[in-house]
């Protein structure tokens, strides 16, 4: 069975703000994900699925169902119901580690709660008479990306599970007298078409960044979209090979930014600018200020700089604030942010 070739991320035409928001989350997972809003046919799903082409590398214990790193503590392993992996860790036997790209785990709109959080492994229980938890999507997404297409159509009980896991960084499975917890820290990426309904405010606030995408208005760019798509559909492997060098360069840039980010500094003057932006827009609470500060620092790292500039703060405002305003329709907020930027100049 052959793997399906994925459209190269670097071959996507336009949609620069969407791309930037995704880059920032790959560099800094504490940005808490991104919500991509827009009409159908604007490359939202294509972009997220194409991330597999540019994802950073992590080190994991081979065959660990919870994506643990080799240097993680063994508390979870002592409770884990996957005996083979547990015995290797607890007895001190050789644990094979491997380096792989972080995963993009897709959560289907119709997924059940058991599929998301985990369930009893009935086959194991019947065959061996032992209770064992079968990990769900939240285990697979640990240290990776959890992608929800049409996130606004998720069932409320699944939304509640995601909110709990996103807030605590832990998923707890309680089934048939068994209570089991495992780490579940992931970057939440959601895509949606606003015409199909809005998102619950509780989940909306959990997305660190938000971008709005629209169809490209430039004639030549629209032609380029058609040409590239046809070329990919007719010869996917050959088309992908043309973009390998640019993909490698982007991966290297993201990796370098991940290393540089802890060294990036931001002056107090820029912190006051962030506070002013949030006050002018009417942001509720303080999450927006914090995310905006982190986004500005991440932008500096992506540009290979150790100090935040005013331009970083302004760019951060465009992706960190649009969904945090409650007093106006979301479609108007981006325009208001631009007006405030112009006034501050």
Secondary structure, DSSP 4 states (H G I P E B T S, - for coil): -PPPPPPPGGG--S-HHHHHHHHHHHH-GGG--EEEEE-TTSSHHHHHHHGGGTPPEEEEETT-TT---TTS-SHHHHH-S-HHHHHHHHTT----EEEEEPPEEE--TT--HHHHHEEE-HHHHHHHS---EEE-HHHHTTTSEEEEETGGGS-HHHHHHHHHHHHHSEEEEEETTEEEEEE---EEEEEE-GGG-PPPHHHHTT-SEEEEE-----HHHHHHHHHHHHHHHH-HHHHHHHTHHHHHHHHHHHHHHHHHGGG-B--HHHHHHHHHHHHHHTB-SSHHHHHHHHHHHHHHHHTT-SB--HHHHHHHHHHHSGGGB-SS-HHHHHHHHHHHHHHH-
